[in-house]
Protein backbone atom coordinates (compact mmCIF):
# COMPACT_ATOMS: atom_id res chain seq x y z
CA UNK A 1 0.00 0.00 0.00
CA UNK A 2 1.39 3.42 -0.93
CA UNK A 3 2.17 5.75 1.95
CA UNK A 4 0.46 9.14 1.79
CA UNK A 5 2.65 12.20 2.08
CA UNK A 6 2.50 13.77 5.54
CA UNK A 7 0.62 17.07 5.70
CA UNK A 8 2.41 19.34 8.20
CA UNK A 9 0.53 20.90 11.10
CA UNK A 10 -1.27 24.11 10.19
CA UNK A 11 0.20 26.08 13.10
CA UNK A 12 3.75 25.09 12.12
CA UNK A 13 3.18 26.09 8.51
CA UNK A 14 1.46 29.34 9.50
CA UNK A 15 4.39 30.36 11.68
CA UNK A 16 6.89 29.67 8.91
CA UNK A 17 4.71 31.33 6.26
CA UNK A 18 4.17 34.47 8.31
CA UNK A 19 7.87 34.67 9.20
CA UNK A 20 9.04 34.51 5.61
CA UNK A 21 6.43 36.99 4.43
CA UNK A 22 7.25 39.42 7.24
CA UNK A 23 10.95 39.45 6.37
CA UNK A 24 10.19 40.64 2.83
CA UNK A 25 8.21 43.58 4.19
CA UNK A 26 10.95 44.38 6.69
CA UNK A 27 13.59 44.47 3.95
CA UNK A 28 11.52 47.09 2.13
CA UNK A 29 10.94 49.19 5.25
CA UNK A 30 13.65 51.82 4.47
CA UNK A 31 12.20 52.48 1.00
CA UNK A 32 9.99 55.30 -0.18
CA UNK A 33 7.45 54.58 -2.90
CA UNK A 34 9.91 56.15 -5.37
CA UNK A 35 12.77 53.97 -4.11
CA UNK A 36 10.62 50.86 -4.44
CA UNK A 37 9.68 51.69 -8.05
CA UNK A 38 13.24 52.05 -9.39
CA UNK A 39 14.57 49.49 -11.86
CA UNK A 40 18.27 50.26 -12.34
CA UNK A 41 18.81 47.74 -15.17
CA UNK A 42 16.88 44.99 -16.96
CA UNK A 43 18.56 42.32 -14.80
CA UNK A 44 17.12 43.89 -11.63
CA UNK A 45 13.52 44.46 -10.58
CA UNK A 46 11.90 47.11 -8.39
CA UNK A 47 11.46 46.15 -4.75
CA UNK A 48 7.75 46.83 -5.17
CA UNK A 49 7.64 44.30 -7.99
CA UNK A 50 9.36 41.63 -5.84
CA UNK A 51 6.77 42.14 -3.09
CA UNK A 52 3.97 41.86 -5.63
CA UNK A 53 5.32 38.95 -7.67
CA UNK A 54 5.79 36.70 -4.65
CA UNK A 55 2.22 37.55 -3.61
CA UNK A 56 0.96 36.72 -7.09
CA UNK A 57 2.67 33.32 -6.79
CA UNK A 58 0.73 32.38 -3.64
CA UNK A 59 -2.56 33.80 -4.90
CA UNK A 60 -2.22 31.98 -8.22
CA UNK A 61 -0.74 28.59 -7.44
CA UNK A 62 -2.09 28.08 -3.91
CA UNK A 63 -5.34 30.04 -3.55
CA UNK A 64 -6.66 30.01 -7.12
CA UNK A 65 -5.67 26.40 -7.79
CA UNK A 66 -6.45 24.82 -4.40
CA UNK A 67 -9.02 26.95 -2.54
CA UNK A 68 -12.51 26.81 -4.09
CA UNK A 69 -14.26 30.14 -4.18
CA UNK A 70 -11.20 32.30 -3.68
CA UNK A 71 -11.66 35.75 -5.22
CA UNK A 72 -8.56 37.43 -6.64
CA UNK A 73 -7.77 40.80 -5.06
CA UNK A 74 -7.34 42.44 -8.49
CA UNK A 75 -7.68 40.28 -11.58
CA UNK A 76 -5.64 42.53 -13.87
CA UNK A 77 -2.61 42.61 -11.57
CA UNK A 78 -1.66 39.10 -12.72
CA UNK A 79 -0.56 40.65 -16.04
CA UNK A 80 1.76 43.02 -14.17
CA UNK A 81 3.36 40.58 -11.76
CA UNK A 82 3.77 37.29 -13.61
CA UNK A 83 7.47 36.88 -14.32
CA UNK A 84 8.20 34.25 -16.99
CA UNK A 85 5.46 31.64 -16.64
CA UNK A 86 4.29 31.21 -20.23
CA UNK A 87 1.54 28.87 -19.02
CA UNK A 88 -0.05 31.81 -17.21
CA UNK A 89 -0.37 33.90 -20.35
CA UNK A 90 0.81 37.35 -21.43
CA UNK A 91 2.65 39.61 -19.00
CA UNK A 92 4.28 43.01 -18.68
CA UNK A 93 7.75 43.27 -20.24
CA UNK A 94 10.52 42.57 -17.75
CA UNK A 95 12.67 45.52 -18.81
CA UNK A 96 9.77 47.92 -18.19
CA UNK A 97 8.88 46.92 -14.63
CA UNK A 98 10.28 50.21 -13.41
CA UNK A 99 7.51 52.06 -15.28
CA UNK A 100 4.84 50.68 -12.93
CA UNK A 101 4.21 53.66 -10.69
CA UNK A 102 0.80 52.16 -9.93
CA UNK A 103 -0.24 50.19 -7.92
CA UNK A 104 1.51 51.98 -5.09
CA UNK A 105 3.73 50.40 -2.49
CA UNK A 106 0.96 50.74 0.10
CA UNK A 107 -1.56 49.07 -2.23
CA UNK A 108 0.81 46.14 -2.68
CA UNK A 109 1.23 45.87 1.08
CA UNK A 110 -2.57 45.73 1.40
CA UNK A 111 -2.72 43.01 -1.25
CA UNK A 112 -0.08 41.02 0.61
CA UNK A 113 -2.14 41.20 3.80
CA UNK A 114 -5.25 40.03 1.92
CA UNK A 115 -3.45 37.04 0.40
CA UNK A 116 -1.61 36.17 3.63
CA UNK A 117 -4.86 36.05 5.60
CA UNK A 118 -6.49 33.87 2.94
CA UNK A 119 -3.56 31.42 2.92
CA UNK A 120 -3.51 31.08 6.72
CA UNK A 121 -7.29 30.52 6.80
CA UNK A 122 -6.99 27.82 4.14
CA UNK A 123 -4.10 25.89 5.71
CA UNK A 124 -6.22 23.28 7.59
CA UNK A 125 -7.99 22.34 4.33
CA UNK A 126 -5.02 22.22 1.96
CA UNK A 127 -4.04 18.82 0.61
CA UNK A 128 -0.52 17.47 0.27
CA UNK A 129 -0.12 18.80 -3.28
CA UNK A 130 -1.08 22.30 -2.15
CA UNK A 131 1.39 22.13 0.74
CA UNK A 132 4.16 21.20 -1.71
CA UNK A 133 3.33 24.29 -3.78
CA UNK A 134 3.19 26.39 -0.62
CA UNK A 135 6.68 25.26 0.35
CA UNK A 136 7.91 25.99 -3.18
CA UNK A 137 6.41 29.46 -2.80
CA UNK A 138 8.27 30.05 0.46
CA UNK A 139 11.56 28.94 -1.06
CA UNK A 140 10.81 31.15 -4.06
CA UNK A 141 10.15 34.15 -1.80
CA UNK A 142 13.44 33.58 0.02
CA UNK A 143 15.19 33.78 -3.33
CA UNK A 144 13.42 37.06 -3.99
CA UNK A 145 14.51 38.39 -0.61
CA UNK A 146 18.11 38.08 -1.73
CA UNK A 147 17.22 39.61 -5.08
CA UNK A 148 15.50 42.51 -3.31
CA UNK A 149 18.71 43.33 -1.46
CA UNK A 150 20.91 43.12 -4.54
CA UNK A 151 18.43 45.11 -6.64
CA UNK A 152 18.03 47.76 -3.92
CA UNK A 153 21.83 48.10 -3.85
CA UNK A 154 21.93 48.46 -7.64
CA UNK A 155 19.23 51.13 -7.49
CA UNK A 156 20.99 53.17 -4.78
CA UNK A 157 24.28 52.90 -6.69
CA UNK A 158 22.69 54.88 -9.54
CA UNK A 159 22.34 57.91 -7.25
CA UNK A 160 25.44 60.14 -7.34
CA UNK A 161 24.91 60.92 -3.64
CA UNK A 162 25.51 57.22 -2.82
CA UNK A 163 22.76 57.09 -0.17
CA UNK A 164 22.90 54.43 2.54
CA UNK A 165 19.72 52.40 3.10
CA UNK A 166 20.83 51.34 6.57
CA UNK A 167 23.32 52.95 8.97
CA UNK A 168 26.75 51.40 9.09
CA UNK A 169 27.17 48.71 11.71
CA UNK A 170 30.30 49.15 13.80
CA UNK A 171 32.97 46.59 13.01
CA UNK A 172 36.29 45.59 14.45
CA UNK A 173 39.41 47.22 13.09
CA UNK A 174 40.50 45.74 9.73
CA UNK A 175 42.85 42.80 10.02
CA UNK A 176 44.86 40.73 7.61
CA UNK A 177 43.21 37.73 6.03
CA UNK A 178 44.60 34.34 7.02
CA UNK A 179 47.01 32.93 4.41
CA UNK A 180 45.36 31.23 1.47
CA UNK A 181 45.84 27.50 1.81
CA UNK A 182 44.43 24.44 0.15
CA UNK A 183 42.49 21.38 1.25
CA UNK A 184 43.43 18.25 -0.73
CA UNK A 185 40.53 16.15 -1.99
CA UNK A 186 41.20 12.52 -2.94
CA UNK A 187 40.03 10.97 -6.19
CA UNK A 188 37.04 8.69 -6.08
CA UNK A 189 33.38 8.18 -6.78
CA UNK A 190 31.10 10.72 -5.11
CA UNK A 191 27.37 11.30 -5.19
CA UNK A 192 25.87 14.74 -5.75
CA UNK A 193 22.33 16.05 -5.97
CA UNK A 194 19.30 15.97 -3.71
CA UNK A 195 19.44 13.07 -1.25
CA UNK A 196 15.77 13.44 -0.32
CA UNK A 197 14.23 14.03 3.06
CA UNK A 198 13.71 17.78 2.71
CA UNK A 199 12.85 20.40 0.11
CA UNK A 200 14.93 20.68 -3.06
CA UNK A 201 14.34 22.27 -6.44
CA UNK A 202 13.88 19.97 -9.41
CA UNK A 203 17.25 21.02 -10.90
CA UNK A 204 18.99 19.38 -7.91
CA UNK A 205 17.63 15.96 -8.90
CA UNK A 206 18.27 13.13 -9.39
CA UNK A 207 21.15 12.24 -7.13
CA UNK A 208 23.84 10.59 -9.19
CA UNK A 209 27.48 9.41 -9.01
CA UNK A 210 30.41 11.42 -10.36
CA UNK A 211 34.07 10.45 -10.51
CA UNK A 212 36.49 13.15 -9.38
CA UNK A 213 40.24 13.07 -9.94
CA UNK A 214 42.49 14.31 -7.10
CA UNK A 215 42.24 18.06 -6.65
CA UNK A 216 42.61 20.83 -4.10
CA UNK A 217 40.14 23.49 -3.00
CA UNK A 218 41.23 26.78 -1.48
CA UNK A 219 40.29 26.91 2.19
CA UNK A 220 38.62 30.32 1.86
CA UNK A 221 37.35 32.65 -0.88
CA UNK A 222 39.59 35.14 -2.67
CA UNK A 223 39.84 38.45 -0.79
CA UNK A 224 39.72 42.08 -1.85
CA UNK A 225 43.41 42.36 -1.08
CA UNK A 226 44.25 39.53 -3.46
CA UNK A 227 42.02 41.12 -6.09
CA UNK A 228 43.85 44.43 -5.65
CA UNK A 229 47.08 42.66 -6.55
CA UNK A 230 45.38 41.31 -9.69
CA UNK A 231 44.38 44.88 -10.62
CA UNK A 232 47.85 46.29 -9.84
CA UNK A 233 49.44 43.58 -11.98
CA UNK A 234 47.36 44.70 -14.95
CA UNK A 235 44.95 41.77 -14.81
CA UNK A 236 42.22 43.68 -16.63
CA UNK A 237 44.64 44.63 -19.41
CA UNK A 238 46.13 41.24 -20.29
CA UNK A 239 44.14 39.45 -23.01
CA UNK A 240 45.98 36.17 -22.41
CA UNK A 241 44.17 35.83 -19.06
CA UNK A 242 40.68 36.11 -20.50
CA UNK A 243 38.25 33.98 -22.42
CA UNK A 244 37.47 35.56 -25.78
CA UNK A 245 33.91 36.51 -24.76
CA UNK A 246 35.23 37.86 -21.46
CA UNK A 247 37.88 40.00 -23.13
CA UNK A 248 35.27 41.42 -25.51
CA UNK A 249 33.08 42.22 -22.50
CA UNK A 250 35.92 43.91 -20.59
CA UNK A 251 36.80 46.13 -23.53
CA UNK A 252 33.20 46.89 -24.53
CA UNK A 253 32.05 47.77 -21.00
CA UNK A 254 35.29 49.40 -19.81
CA UNK A 255 35.61 47.01 -16.84
CA UNK A 256 38.62 47.66 -14.58
CA UNK A 257 37.48 46.56 -11.09
CA UNK A 258 34.63 44.72 -9.35
CA UNK A 259 31.20 46.30 -9.52
CA UNK A 260 30.60 49.13 -6.99
CA UNK A 261 34.35 49.81 -6.59
CA UNK A 262 35.45 53.42 -7.05
CA UNK A 263 38.99 54.75 -7.07
CA UNK A 264 39.74 57.95 -5.18
CA UNK A 265 42.93 59.75 -4.21
CA UNK A 266 43.55 57.42 -1.26
CA UNK A 267 42.79 54.11 -2.94
CA UNK A 268 39.62 52.15 -3.55
CA UNK A 269 36.18 52.44 -1.98
CA UNK A 270 33.17 50.14 -2.36
CA UNK A 271 29.52 51.15 -2.32
CA UNK A 272 27.20 49.01 -0.23
CA UNK A 273 23.83 49.12 1.47
CA UNK A 274 25.51 51.15 4.22
CA UNK A 275 27.01 53.68 1.81
CA UNK A 276 30.49 54.22 0.43
CA UNK A 277 33.40 52.88 2.48
CA UNK A 278 37.01 51.89 2.00
CA UNK A 279 37.70 48.47 0.54
CA UNK A 280 38.57 46.03 3.34
CA UNK A 281 41.46 43.92 2.05
CA UNK A 282 40.50 40.94 4.24
CA UNK A 283 36.88 40.63 3.10
CA UNK A 284 35.95 38.23 0.28
CA UNK A 285 35.79 39.98 -3.05
CA UNK A 286 32.25 40.16 -4.40
CA UNK A 287 30.26 41.51 -7.34
CA UNK A 288 32.54 39.92 -9.90
CA UNK A 289 31.41 38.12 -13.04
CA UNK A 290 32.25 34.61 -14.18
CA UNK A 291 34.56 36.18 -16.75
CA UNK A 292 36.48 37.99 -14.01
CA UNK A 293 36.55 34.94 -11.76
CA UNK A 294 37.95 32.77 -14.53
CA UNK A 295 40.58 35.36 -15.48
CA UNK A 296 41.65 35.77 -11.85
CA UNK A 297 41.97 32.00 -11.44
CA UNK A 298 44.19 31.81 -14.51
CA UNK A 299 46.32 34.70 -13.20
CA UNK A 300 46.67 32.88 -9.87
CA UNK A 301 47.82 29.66 -11.55
CA UNK A 302 44.63 27.91 -10.54
CA UNK A 303 41.13 27.28 -11.89
CA UNK A 304 37.52 27.41 -10.72
CA UNK A 305 36.15 24.29 -9.02
CA UNK A 306 33.53 22.21 -10.76
CA UNK A 307 30.17 22.12 -9.06
CA UNK A 308 30.70 18.42 -8.30
CA UNK A 309 34.00 19.19 -6.56
CA UNK A 310 32.33 21.96 -4.58
CA UNK A 311 29.37 19.85 -3.49
CA UNK A 312 31.49 16.84 -2.53
CA UNK A 313 33.57 19.09 -0.29
CA UNK A 314 30.60 20.97 1.18
CA UNK A 315 28.52 17.89 1.96
CA UNK A 316 29.68 17.45 5.59
CA UNK A 317 29.34 21.18 6.42
CA UNK A 318 26.32 22.74 8.14
CA UNK A 319 24.41 24.77 5.50
CA UNK A 320 23.00 27.02 8.25
CA UNK A 321 26.49 28.10 9.28
CA UNK A 322 28.37 31.15 8.13
CA UNK A 323 27.46 34.74 7.36
CA UNK A 324 23.88 34.66 6.03
CA UNK A 325 20.78 36.86 6.24
CA UNK A 326 19.08 36.80 9.64
CA UNK A 327 17.49 40.26 9.77
CA UNK A 328 17.18 43.37 7.60
CA UNK A 329 20.34 45.42 7.43
CA UNK A 330 23.43 46.34 5.41
CA UNK A 331 24.63 42.84 4.61
CA UNK A 332 28.21 42.43 3.42
CA UNK A 333 30.82 39.65 3.29
CA UNK A 334 33.08 39.25 6.31
CA UNK A 335 36.74 38.34 6.61
CA UNK A 336 37.50 34.65 7.02
CA UNK A 337 37.91 33.38 10.57
CA UNK A 338 41.24 31.94 11.59
CA UNK A 339 41.45 28.17 11.47
CA UNK A 340 42.16 25.29 9.16
CA UNK A 341 40.14 23.39 6.56
CA UNK A 342 37.35 24.75 4.40
CA UNK A 343 35.94 28.02 5.70
CA UNK A 344 33.04 30.18 4.49
CA UNK A 345 31.78 27.34 2.32
CA UNK A 346 28.27 28.62 3.07
CA UNK A 347 27.39 32.30 3.19
CA UNK A 348 29.40 35.46 2.48
CA UNK A 349 29.59 35.14 -1.35
CA UNK A 350 28.17 32.87 -4.01
CA UNK A 351 31.13 31.05 -5.53
CA UNK A 352 31.42 30.75 -9.30
CA UNK A 353 32.16 27.24 -10.52
CA UNK A 354 33.52 26.16 -13.88
CA UNK A 355 30.35 24.16 -14.57
CA UNK A 356 27.66 25.11 -17.04
CA UNK A 357 24.09 25.01 -15.75
CA UNK A 358 22.84 21.82 -17.39
CA UNK A 359 20.36 19.09 -16.43
CA UNK A 360 21.56 16.16 -14.36
CA UNK A 361 21.23 12.70 -15.96
CA UNK A 362 17.58 11.73 -15.71
CA UNK A 363 16.35 15.26 -14.89
CA UNK A 364 12.60 15.77 -14.98
CA UNK A 365 11.00 19.19 -14.38
CA UNK A 366 8.14 19.61 -11.94
CA UNK A 367 4.75 18.95 -13.58
CA UNK A 368 2.55 21.86 -14.56
CA UNK A 369 3.32 25.55 -15.00
CA UNK A 370 5.68 25.63 -12.00
CA UNK A 371 7.90 23.29 -14.02
CA UNK A 372 9.01 26.40 -15.93
CA UNK A 373 10.87 27.50 -12.80
CA UNK A 374 14.31 26.02 -13.56
CA UNK A 375 14.58 23.66 -16.51
CA UNK A 376 14.04 26.12 -19.32
CA UNK A 377 17.00 28.22 -18.18
CA UNK A 378 19.53 25.41 -18.65
CA UNK A 379 21.52 27.08 -21.41
CA UNK A 380 24.36 29.65 -21.55
CA UNK A 381 24.57 30.09 -17.76
CA UNK A 382 27.12 29.06 -15.15
CA UNK A 383 26.55 27.47 -11.74
CA UNK A 384 27.33 29.18 -8.43
CA UNK A 385 27.36 27.47 -5.06
CA UNK A 386 27.27 28.22 -1.36
CA UNK A 387 24.97 31.20 -0.83
CA UNK A 388 25.88 34.69 0.33
CA UNK A 389 25.51 37.20 3.13
CA UNK A 390 22.14 38.10 1.55
CA UNK A 391 20.77 34.53 1.45
CA UNK A 392 18.16 33.89 4.17
CA UNK A 393 19.49 31.45 6.73
CA UNK A 394 17.82 28.06 6.38
CA UNK A 395 17.44 28.37 2.62
CA UNK A 396 20.69 26.62 1.62
CA UNK A 397 21.89 23.03 1.30
CA UNK A 398 24.97 21.41 -0.28
CA UNK A 399 23.05 20.44 -3.43
CA UNK A 400 21.67 23.96 -4.05
CA UNK A 401 22.41 25.23 -7.58
CA UNK A 402 22.32 28.93 -8.38
CA UNK A 403 22.94 30.12 -11.92
CA UNK A 404 23.67 33.35 -13.77
CA UNK A 405 24.96 34.46 -17.15
CA UNK A 406 28.76 34.88 -17.32
CA UNK A 407 28.67 38.70 -17.49
CA UNK A 408 26.33 39.25 -14.53
CA UNK A 409 27.81 40.54 -11.30
CA UNK A 410 25.18 42.55 -9.42
CA UNK A 411 24.69 39.57 -7.10
CA UNK A 412 27.06 38.85 -4.17
CA UNK A 413 29.28 36.65 -6.36
CA UNK A 414 32.86 35.74 -5.44
CA UNK A 415 35.58 33.20 -6.08
CA UNK A 416 37.05 30.09 -4.48
CA UNK A 417 40.05 28.64 -6.31
CA UNK A 418 40.82 25.03 -7.16
CA UNK A 419 43.85 23.23 -8.51
CA UNK A 420 44.54 19.87 -10.10
CA UNK A 421 46.80 17.60 -8.06
Buried (B, 14 or more C-beta within 10 A) or exposed (E): EEEEEEBBEBEEBBEBBEEBBEBBBEBBEBBEEEBBBBBBBEBBBBBBBBBBBBBBBBBBBBBEBBBEEBEBBEEEBBEBBBBEBEEBEEBBEEEEBBEBEEBBBEBBBEBBBBBBEBBBEBBEEBEEEBBBBBBBBBBBBBBBBBBBBBBBBBBBBEEEEBBBBBEEEEEEEBEEBBEBEBBEBEEEEBBBBBBEEEEBBBBBBEBBEBEBEEBBBBBBBBBBBBBBBBBEEEBBEBEEBBBEEBBEBBEEEEBEBBBBBEEEEEEBBBBBBBBBBEBBBBBBBBBBBBBBBBBBBBBBEBBBBBBBBBBBBBBEBEBEBBBBBEEBBBBBBBBBEEEEEBBBBBBBBBBBBBBBBBBBEEBEBBEEBBBBBBBEBBEEBBBBBBBBBBBBBBBBBBBBBBBBBBBBBBBBBBBBBBBEE
